[in-house]
Amino acid sequence: MPLILRTSADLPDAARYRWWLATTDTPSDGLDPAAKLPGLARRLEEAFEACRDTWWSLARRLAAAPGADLSHTVACGAFGSDFGLMLAWDRLATALARAPDAVLMVCDDPWTFRQLATRPGVEAGRAPPLLLPALTRRLRGFAARGLLALRLIRAVFATAGLKANLPPQSSVLLVYGHPGSNAQGFDVYFGTLMAEMPAVRRLLHTDCPPARARQLATDGRSAALHAWGAPWFALALPLIGWRPRRGDSAGDYGWLVRRAAARENGGGGPAMNAWQNHCQRRFLAESRPRVVCWPWENHAWERALCRDARRAGIATVGYQHTVIGPHQINYALAANVDGVAAIPDTVIADGPAYRDEMLAWGVPAERLVIGGAWRFTAVSGSRFDAAGPVFVPLSAIPAIARLQLDGARRIAATGRAVLVKEHPMYPLPFAESGSLRRTEIGITGQERMAAVLYATGTSGLEALLLGVPALRLQAEDRLSIDVLPKGISALAVTLDELPDALERTGPQPPLPFAAVLAPVDREVWKTLLNGGKEPPYHWGGMRPLRTNTLQVALVGCGRIAGHHARSIAAAKGVALAAVCDLDAAKADSYAREFGVPAFTDYRRMLEAHPEIELVAVITPSGMHHEHAKEMMERFGKHVILEKPTVMRPEQLVDLWASADRLGLTLFPVFQNRYNKAVARVRQALAAGELGAIRIMSVRVRWCRPQRYYDLAPWRGTFSHDGGCLTNQGIHHVDLLRHLGGEVATVSATMRTLGATIEVEDTVVATLTYGSGAVGVLEVTTAARPDDFEASISIVGERGLAQIGGIAVNELQIFTPDPAACAANSEDFKGIQGHGAVYGYGHAEMYQDIAAAFHDGRPYPVSRDDALATLKLLHAFYRSDEVGGAAVSVAAPEQSARLGRVNEAISTLYRTPERAE
């Protein structure tokens, strides 16, 4: 049956059609509500999602036209352009023209009507007038741009005095002037970052009015981008616009392209984008900032900023701040005509779910890093209360906000309490009535809620994190833009479905924070906002090296010390300077092998060799904190900490505090991360090759007989060694996080089966991840007569990865690419000494340490990373201490046994102070 296309002023007889629908901004007066096309909101949304490849393809073609870099349409921005919505109407019309029932489509838009009329099976009536609307928009646009030019000239003079707040070589946050930001170090997009990092400056986007900019600039660290604008450029703005080429206006989607250009040029949008580009280009040239960071959405002005900054050698950092979902296709590199050249050098994701979204949109993994969520903090418990109010946060899109208000009034009419919060940047005034009340308190400030009725913002995500039912209100003539990441959804409802949906809502478990977001990793931010030129451990920067080659000393000459020495020899930019052990024979043995001096007193060693910059602490685990503390506090040395870094989390926090104060750093050792098999699987997880993790299994079957523990008094003790999990299994505990993400709870049982020691030699445990995945851990040193395996397997929704071998060194199964197994497997058996379980990772680790000093490259294991692994380790012990019950990894408690004080053993491994 044909699709009948008419305007609202030219409706056919109702007997000619079975169903009707009205396109965006088209009235439906006089049409029978009972005959409205069922499921229209969902059909429209599905059509939009199906059109994304079309929009991307058209955007790349349109990008060649003059002024295309000023267009929201060419940027594929669903918030700034309704071009995708028009494509969806076109697709829906094509489908309905093939349907068995006759359907009336009412459309008053002159360009869209003409587009739909070209489709097969469409019976079009009289088209709405075009000439007058086109002329009106053209004149209106010219007038709007003229007024804009005058306003911007005033803004230049009103903000010029703020330039001094941004001296050259600053680290700059480019932000919108949000009403919630203040001059006391808080910014809505970046939280307390400015308060925590006093060197960071704030530059306000041209959308920020001069008066608001001056308010924020009272901090002495903020300025307005307007200040860098030239009045003469503003005078030219009335003539600026986006003008598609003739061929683009006559193609298959020509009428929609013409419509988009008419709408955008009918206001000040392109001119405002031109002004933004002009101001930021002049700012980069004049101020020469070290780095520019902003809330990144891949809009046209942002692409221009990336190109200009890269030409000027200025680092760019984009912060993804929780606005990506299936409708935010502007993030995709498919919309960028020059691909990665138009995106920031680094993109910081606020959590794993959104990192995965950006990977799916084509952002290269090497440009992505998780830096955590400044705008969200983890919460515990649920805020759901069936007797509480329905919270309605209004959208920034006026038409959608009005729809939400309609829904709020319908709910209030039933007697239920409703709290409505206006959007802070796009308020929509409304009158309170009955049980409908206004609130200025955001969703996280609400103590109890029965449900959240949202449409286009992040409130739906916040509701799910708070355990409150989230209802996403769908419109029937436009898009309610979905910003939830893949795998997370709210209940989509229309106004008609709203009452029944509210009746069905009930308690639900809060969405795990770690499944979507991450806590702020301040080391990532410190590194990137310092231009990527300094490692992330001290905001003031590490002290410069005294020599071109990093001089390293080994303190402790046990069985792994030789592997360290050989790894140092294999790395560039580092050199072994001396070795030390209380046992002179051990120290002398390594000294002869590597041609360096030997000492039994590390204090004498460091006094005799001031060129030593870095000390590898390879003493008994229970002595790491004491020895590292003295190396930093007394001798000012950077420190390498062998596994398990230290015995207790508070000891690691204490060492980092010393390092920060002294301009030093710590380098935790987790060499299995460098194994080829581990690296390939981590890459696959980041790229989504395996999909979401469903279950992860660790199995370590090694042999440590009684004679091993009898070698030294510290072995097999809770104070200085720990059992199979702390000494041997710590690398695999670390890989549980490194590959699988943060663990939420663990349940463990520990036994001592193969030796007479106070610690465990066998552990079995189960764990749950914040993502919802589960895991199994089995570690034993009671295997006999030899080491057999250390393996990890990951079952994902799209495949299986299994790493085996003696020390997670063989990629045995990899279903996404079976051919990758051979190339990513290593043979550790030929490594000298005990290297079969150590692997080759230490050499790569020393190379990374050298790069941290010489090139300013961040060391791969951050402080938060090392601390999280240590907390996870303690959680296993805590669970065993309470009979195997599940315990929360995030809880502040620590094991009562692991790392407990034993002065008698400590005394054996202390170097006595010399009598002067």
N, C-alpha and C positions, 0 to 999 in steps of 0.2 A: 504494500500500500504506500502511496506517496506521503511524504511529509509536507504538510500544509504550512507555508511560511507567511505570516501576516504581521502587520503592525497592530498596536492596541486600538488604533482608530479605524481598522479595516478588518474586523473579525468576521469569519464565515459563520454560517448557520451551524448550531451545535450538533445537528444530525449528521454532519459530514465527518466527524472525528470521534474517536473513542476516548482519547486522552489529550490533555493539553499541558504545556509548560511555558514559562516566560523567562527570557534571558535576563541578564544583569540589568538592573535599573529600568526594567520595563513593567509598567503597572498591569495588574491582572483583574481589574475591576470588571464585573459583569460576567466573569467566567465561573462555572460551577465548581466549588471547592472539591466536591466528591469525585470530579473527573480529572483532578490534577494527577499527573503521571506519578505512579508509585515509585518510591525509592530514588527520587530525583537527586537528592543530596549525595547519595552514595554513587550513583551513576556519574554525576559530574566530577566527583573526586577521582573515581577510577579513570575517567577519560583524561583528566589532567595528568595523572601519573603515567598514563600510556603515551602522552604527548612529549615526554621530556626529551627523547632523542630528536624529535622534530624541532623543538625549540633550540636545542644545542646546535643542530646543523644549520638552522637559519641564523643563529647568532654569529656563528663563525663566518658565514657569508656576508652578513650585514656589517661585520666589523671593518670591512674595507671601505665603507662609505664615509664621507666627511662628517666629522663630529660624532661618529659612532661611539667613541670612547667617553661620551657624555651621557649615554643612554642607559636607562635602567632595563629597557627591553633587551638590548644587546648583552647586558650582564646577566640575563636570565634570573633577575631578582623577583621572586614572587611577592614580596612585600612592596616593592617599588613599582611594579609593572603588572598589569592584568593581561598581558599578551598571552601568557600560558592559559589563562582562563578562557580567552577567546578561542584559542586552539582547541580547548576542551569542548566548547560549544560546537565548534565545527566538526569535531570527531563524533560527538554525540548525535548531531543532526544526520551525519552520514549513516550512522548505525540505525537510527530510527526510521530513515527512509527505506531501509530494507526489512523493517519489522512487519509482522502480519496485520497489526492494528493501525488504523489511520490515526495520526497524531498531529495536533496543531502546535506549532512553535511560534510564540509571539515575541517579536524583536523590534524595538524602536530605534536601535542604534543604526545609523545609515551605513556605516562601513561594514559592520558585522552582518547586517541584513544582506548586503550585496555579496559578501563572501559566501554566506550560506546558500544563496540563490544559485551559485555556480555548481553545487553538488548534485550528482545524479539522483533522481528520484524525488527532488524537492520541487514542489509546486508553489512558486512564489507569486504573491500578489503585488500590489503597487509598492515600490520601494519608498522609504521615507526620504524627504528632501536632504540633499547633501551640500549644495553650494553655500547656503546660509550658515549651517553649522561649521563648515570648514573655514569660511571667512571670519565668523565670529571668534573661533578659536585662534586664528592667526592674529587678529587685532588684539584679542585679550592677552595673548602671549607677549606681543610686542610691548603692550602697556605694563604687564607684570615685570618684564625684564627691565624696563625703564625705571620703574619704582625700585626694583631690586638694586640697580646700579647706584641710585642716590643713597639708598640705605647702606650699601657696602662702603661707599666713599666715607660716609659718616663713621662707620665702624673702624676704618683704617685710622682715622685721627683719634677716635675715642680710645683705642687700645695701643697706640704706638708706644706709649710710655712703659708698657709691660714687657717690651723686648728684653730689657736688662735682666729679667728673671730667668732667662734661658741663655746662659753664657755658652760660647762655643765648646764643642766636645762633650756636651751633656748627654746623659742617658734620658730619653724623652718618652713619656707616655702620651700618645695622641688620642684624646677621648672626647666624647660628647659632654656637654655641660648639663649633666643629669641633675634634677632638683635634689636628689638624695646625697650628692657629693658635698664635701665641705672643705674649708681651708685649714682644717686641723689634721690633715694627713689621711683622710678617708676619701676614696673614690668608689662609686657604685660598681664600676666594672673591675676594679683592681683592689677592692677592699682596703686593707691597712698597709698595702705595699709601700706607699710613700712614707708612712710613719716609720716603717721598719727599715727603709733604705733611704736615708736622708739625701743621698746624692742624686736621686731620681727627680726629674722635673716633669711638669705637666703642661701639655700644649692642647688648647681647646679648639675643637673642630669649628669650621665656619658656621655650622648650625647653631652654635652657642651665641646668644645675644651679647653685645658688648657689656651691658650692665651686669649680667650674670658672670661674665668673664672677670670683670673687675672685682666682684665679690670674692671669687675663688682665688684671685691673684693676691689677696691680702696675705697669703701664706709666704709670699716672696719667692715662690717656686713655680708659679703658674703664669702662663701668657696665652694670648689669643692668636690664632693663626692669621686672623684679619690684619694683625700688625705688620705682616710681611707683604701685604697686598699693595699694588700700585694703583692709585686713583685713575690714571690714564687707561689701565686695563678695564676697570669697572665701566668706564664710559663706552667701551665697545660691546658690552654684554647684550644690549638690545638686539644686536645683529647676529648673535650666536645661537645656533640651534643644531638639531640632528636632521640631516637631509639624506634619506636613503637614495641609492642610485635608481635610475629609471627601471632597470631590469628587475631590481628587488621589489619595486612597487607594482610590477605587472606579472609576477610569477604565480605559482599555485596558491600562495598565501598572500598575494599582493594587496588585497583589500585590508587584511589585518595589519600588514606592515604600514600601509598608509594611515590607518587608524591610530596605530601606536605613535607614529611620528606626529600626527596632528594633536594627539592628547599631550604628549610630552612637550612639544613646542607651544602648546596652548597655555603654558604656565612658565614658571621660572626654573624648572628642574635642570635642563641642560646648562643654562647659564650659571646656576649655582654650582654644578659640578665643575664647570670651566673655572670658576673662581677658586674653588677648593684646589684644583690642580695647579693653578697659577700660584696661589699662596704657598702651597707646600713645596713647590719647585723652588721658589725664591727663599723659603726657609732653609731648605737643604743646602742651597748654594751659599747663603750668608752665614748661617749658624754652624754648619758642618757638625751635626750631632754625631756622637759615637754610635748610637743605636736608636732606632725609632720602633716603638712597640705600640700596638693598638688592638682594639677588639675587631678581629678579622672576620669579614664576611664575603670577601672576593667581589666587592662591587667595583664599578668602573674606576672611581677615583683611587681606590686601593691598588688596583693594577697599575695605574699611572705612577703612584707613589713607589711601588716596588721597582718599576723600571728606572725611574729617576734616581732612586737611592742606589741602585746597583751600579749605574753609570758613574755615580759620585764616590763609590767605594764605601758607602754607609750601610751598616748592618740593619736588617729589618727582621722584626719578630712579630708574628701575628698571634693573637690570643683568641682561641676558639672558646667562646663564653656561653655555651649551652643554648644554641639556637639552630642546631642542625637536625633535620629530620627528612622524611621522604619528599617533602614539598620544597625544601630549601636547595634546589638544584643549582643555584648560583655558586655553591661551594665546589662544584665539580670542575675539574680541569678541562672537561669536554667543552665548556663554554668559553675557554680562553684561547684566543686565536694563536697566541704565542706560548701556550702551555705553562711550564714551570717558570718561565722568565717573568711572568706577571704575578707570582705568588711570593710571599716572604721567604727569606733565607731559612727561617725556622718557624714552624707553627707549633704553638704550645696548646695541647688539648687539656681540658679540665678533668678528663677521666678516661678510662679504657673504652667505654661504650662510644664516646664521641671520637676518640682516636680511630676506632674501627670504622666509624662512619666516614671519616675523611680518607682513610685508606681506600674504602670502597668508591669514593668519589675521584680517586686518582692521585691524591697527594702522595708523593713518594715517601716511603717509610723512613728514609734517611733524613727527611726534613721534619719529621714529627717527633715530638717528645711530650710526655705527660708531665705537666707542671702543677696540676691540681686546681681546685675550684675556689677562687677568692669569694665568689658570690654565694656559695653554699657551704654549710658546715654539717657534719654528720650529727644526726639526732638519734636519740634512743626512745623506744616506746612508741605507742600509737596515740594520735590525737583524735581518733574517731570516737564520736559520741552520737548515738542515734537521736538523742534529744537536743543535740547542738544545732547551731544555725547552718544554713547552706551558704558557703562563701562564694562570691561571684567577683572575680578580678576582671575588670573590663579590658578588652583588647585595645591595641593602639589603632586599629582600623575602625573608623567611626561607624560604618554600616554594620560591622560585626558587633561592635559594642552596643549599638541600639538593639540588635537581636538578643544579646545577652540580657539587656534591661527588660525586654519583653518577657524573656524566660523567667527572670527574677520576679517580675510582677505576677506571673502566673503561679509561681511557687508560693509567693506571699499571700495570694488570694485564697490558698488552702489553709491558711493559718500558721504555716511554718515560718520560723524566723529566717530572715535572709540578710546577709551583710554584703554590701556592694562596695568595692574599692575601685575608684577611678584610676586610669593609667596615669602615672606621674608626669609623663611628657606630653600626653595627648588626652587631657581631661574631657569628659563629656558630662556636663551638668545634668542633674536629674532631681526630682522631688522625692523626698521620703514620704512614705505613707504606710499606715498599718504596721505590719511586722517587717516591712522593708526599711532597712536602715543603712546609712552611709558609714564607712569606717576608713580611717587613715592607716590602720595597722595591717601590715602585710600578712601573708598566709602563715609564715613561720612564727609570727607573734600571736596567732590565735591558739588558745588553750584547748578548744574542742570544736569539732565540726562534724556535721552529718555527711557532707559531700562538698565537692568543689565543682562549680560549673564554669569551665573556662572555654576558650576558643582557640587562641593563636599563640599564647605565650608559654613561659616555662612553669606556670603555676600548676599545670597538670603533673609535671615531673615532681614538683615539691609535694603535691598532695600524695602521690604514690610513695614517696620517701617517708611521709608522715603516717602512712597506713590509712589514709582517708580516700574513699572512692572518688575517682576523677571522671567527670563527664565532659567530653569534648563536644560542644554544641556545633552542629553542622548547619550551614546555610543552604538554601535551595537555589540561590542565584549567584553565589560566589564561593570562594574557597576559605574554609577555616584552616589556616596553614598549620600543618602538623609538624611539631618540632621535637617529637620524642624519637629516640634512637631505635634502631632495628631491634626487634625482639621485645620491646616494651610498648604497651599500648594502653590507652584509656578507652572507656566505653563511648563510642560515637553515637550521638543522639540528635534528633531534630526537635523542634519545639513541640510537635505533636507527640513525640515519643517520650518527652521529658517526664511527665507525671508517672508513667509506669516504670520508667527507669529508676526514678528516685525511690519508688516503693520497693524495688528489688535490691537496692544497695544495702550493704551490711558490712560487718567488720572484715578486714582483710589484713594479712601480715604486711608490715612496711617493706617496701622495696629496699633490698640491701644497698646501702650507700656505695659500697665498693664495687657493686656490679655496674655502676654508671659513672661515678665520679671518684676523685682521689683527693686526699688531703693536699694542701699546698706544699710543694717541694721547694722550699726556699733556696736550696742550692742551685736548682735549675734556673730560677729567676735571677739569682745573684750573678750567675755565670753569663746568662744571655743579655742581661741589662748592662753588663760591663763590656759589651761588644764581643763576647766570646773570646776575649784575649787573656783571661785569667781563669785558673781553675776554681771550682765552686766552693772552696772550703773557707775562704776568708775574704770578707768584703773589701778589706784594704789591700788584698793581693799578697801572695807569698813573697818573702824576702828574696832578692835576686841571688843567683848562684855566685859563688866566689870563683869558680872555674867553669870552663866550657863543658867539661865532662862531669856528670853528677857522680860524686864519690860516695860509695855505699860501704857501710860496715855491717858485719853480721855479729850479733850478740846471741850466743847459744850455738854450739856446734854439734847438735844432735844429728839424727840420721837424715833430716830434710835439709840441713844446712848446705851439704854438698850440692844438692839440686838447685838451691838458690844461687850458689857460687857459679855453677855452670850456666844457669839462666842469665845471670848478669854478664858473663863472658859472651853470650850469644846475642845480647841486645846492644843496640847502638846508643851512644850518648850517656852510658853509665859505665862505671868501673868499680871493681872491688878494691877497697883501700886497706882493710884490716879485718881480722877475725878475733873473737874473744869467747872464752869459756872458762868457767871455774876449774875445769879439768884441763891442765896444761897439755896433756897428751892429745886430747881431741883438737884443741886449738892448733897445736903444732902440726898435726897431720894435714889439716886443710891449708895451713899457711905454706907448707912445703909444696903441696899440689898446685896452689894458685899463685905462688910467688908473692905473698903479702906478709906483713908482720903479724905476729900472734901475741895476744895478751890474755891474762887471767883476770884483769881488772879493767872494766870498760871505762871507768873514770880516767885512768892513766891513758887508755887508748885515745879517748876524745881530747884530752889535753895535749897529747903528743901529736895528734893529727887534726888540727883545726879545719883542714880542708874537707873533712867528712861532713856532708850535709844531711845524709839520710841514714837511719839505723834500722835494720831489719831485726825486730825482736822475735827471736825463735827460742825463747826460754820456755819452761813449763807454763802451760796455759794460765794457771793460777797466779803467775808472776807478771803476766803481760801488763796489767794495769799499773802496777808499781814501777816496773822498769820503764814503760813508755812515759809515764808521768815525769820521771826523773830526766829522761832524755830530752823532753821538751822544756820543763821548768828550769832545770839546772844548766843544760847545755845548749838549748835552743835548736834542737835537731828535729827534722821531719821524721816520721816513724812509719814503718811497715809493720802491720800486725798480722801474724800468721793466724790461721783458724784456731779457735772460734772467736777471733778478735780478743775478747775478754770473757770473763765468766758470768758477769751480771750486767744487765742493761744500764743500771745507773753508773757503772764504771765507764761505759762507753760515752755516755752523756758528759761525764766529768772530763774525759780526755778531749772531747770536742770543744768543751768550754775553754780549756787551756790552749788548744790549737788556735781558736778564734782570737783569743786575747793576745797571743804571741805572734800571729801571722804565720803559723805553721799549719801542717796538715797531716792527716793519717791516711794510710792506704791499706784498707782491708784486703785480705787474700782469699779469693774464691776462684781458684784457677780452673775449675771444671766449666765455668761459664765460657771459657775460650775454646773448649773442645769443638771440633768442626761439627759433630753431630748435634750438639746442644745449640750451637749458633744457627744451624740450618733450621732446626725445629722452631726456635724462637722467631726466626724470620718468617716461617710459615704461619705461625700463630698470629703474628702482627699483620700479615697480609691477608688473613682470612682463609688460607688454603685448607685448613682443617675445620674451619667453622668454630662455633662455640665449643668449649671443652665440656665434656660430659663426665668423664672420670679420669683421674690421673693415678698411676700406681708406681710406687718406688720399691725396689727390692735390692738389698745389699747383703751378700753372703760372703763374708770374709772370715779369716782365721786369725785370732790373737790368742795363743795358748798361754798357760801360766807363766812360762819363762819370759814372755814379752812383758808382763806386768811386774815381774821380779827384777827387771833391769834397773829400776830407779824407784825411790820412795814415793815420788809424786804420782806415779802411774796407778790407775785404778782407784783414785780418790775423788770424792765429790768436790773437795776444796781446790784441787790443782789440775784435775784431768777431766772428770766426767766420764761417762761410759761410752758405749758404742755409738750413741747418738751424738754426743758432744765431740768426741775425738774423731771417729771415722765417718759418722753419718752426717756431720754438719754440712758438708758440701751438698748432700742430697736434700737436706732440709732447705738449704738456700735455693736449690733448683725447683723445689715445690713452688716457691714464690716467683722466682725468676721466669719460669715458664707458665705457671698457672695463675699468677696474680695473688692478691692478698687472701689469706686463709681466715675464715671467721671463727670457727670452733674446731677443737680437736678432742679426741678421746683416746687415751693411750694406756697400754699395759706393759710394764717392764719386768724382766726377770733376769736373774744371774744363773746361768746354766752350765757354763763351761770353764769357770775359773773361780778361785777363792779371792774375791775382791768385794769392796763395798758398793761399787757401782754396777749398773746393768750391763749385760753383754748381749741382751736380746730385747727388742721392742717391736710390738705390733700396735698399729694405731689406725683410726679412721679420722677423716677430716672433712669439713665442709667449707667451700669457698664462698666469698661474698657474692660471686656470680651465680651461685646456686649449684655449681659443680661439686662433685664429691671426690674423695681421694682415699687411697690406702697406702700405708707405710709399713714396710717390714725391713728391719735392720738387725743384723746379728754379726757378732765376731766369734760366735760359738761354732761356726762351721769347721770341719776338720777333713783333711789335713792341710788345706791350703785356701787361698782366696779363690773364689769361683766367679762371682759376678757382682756388678753394680749396674742396675738397669732402671730405666724409667719408661713407662708406656703412657700414651695419651690417646684416649678415645674422643674424637671430636665429632661434631654432627656431620662432617663431610669426609672423614677418613681417620686413619690410625697412623700414629708415629711411635715407633719403638726403638729406644736407644739401649744398647746392651754393652757387652764386653766386660773387661775387668774393672773399668772405671768410667762408665758412660762414654765410651770412646768409639762405639760402632753404631752406625745408623742401620739397623737390621730390617726394619719395615717402615716404609714411607709411601702410603698409598697415593698421595697427590702426584708423586714423581718417583716411581720405583728406581729409575736410573740414577737418582741422586744418592742412593745408599752407598755405593762404592766410593764415590768422590768425597763423601763426607764421613768416612770411617778412617780411624787411625790405629796403628799398631804401637802400643806402649811397651811391649815386652823387651825391646832392645834398649830402653833408656837405662843409663848407668845407675847403679845403686838401687834404691827402692822405687825407681821412677815408674814402674809399671802401674802403680796406683796414683802417682803424682801427675803424669802426663806432661804435655809440652806447654801448658798454660802459663807457667811461671815466666818463661822467656817473653811471651807476649805481654804479660803483666808488667814486666820491667820496661818493655818498650812503651807501654802506655804511661808509665810513671815518668819516663824520660820526656815523653811528649807533653805531659802536664807542665813540666818545668820549662822546656825549651820552646814549645809552641803554644802554650796556654790552652791545650786541649783538655776538656774535663775528663777526669778519671771515671771509668764506667761505674764504679760502685760508690754511690753517694752515702753520706752519713745516715740518712733516713733508711736507705736500703739495708745497710749493715745492721742498724738498730732493729728494723722490722724482722730480720732473720733471727737475731738474738732473742727477741720477744717470742717468736714462734717456737724456738728451741725450748724456752722456759715453759711455754704453755704445755708441751708434751710432758714435762716433768711434773707440772702442777696437776695435770689430769691423773697421772699415776698416784700422786700423793693423796688424792681424794677418791681412790678406789676405781679409777678409770672413767669417772663421770666426764661428760663433755664440759669443757671450759672455754671461755671466750679468749681469743688471742689478744684482743684489744684491752682486756682488763688490766688494771695497773699492778696487780699482784705478780710476784715472782716466785720461783721455786724456793722452798725452804732449805733444800739440800745443795743445789748446784752453786758452787762458788762460796760456800760457807767458809768462815775464817778458820785457818789452822796454822797458828804461828810457828809451831814446831817444824812443820814442813817448809814454810816460807823461809825460816832461818837458814835452812840447808842451802837455799838457792840465792841468798843475798850476798852481795859483795861487801865485805866489811869495810867500813870507813878507815882510811889510813891515819895513823897518828902523825900529826905534823911536828 
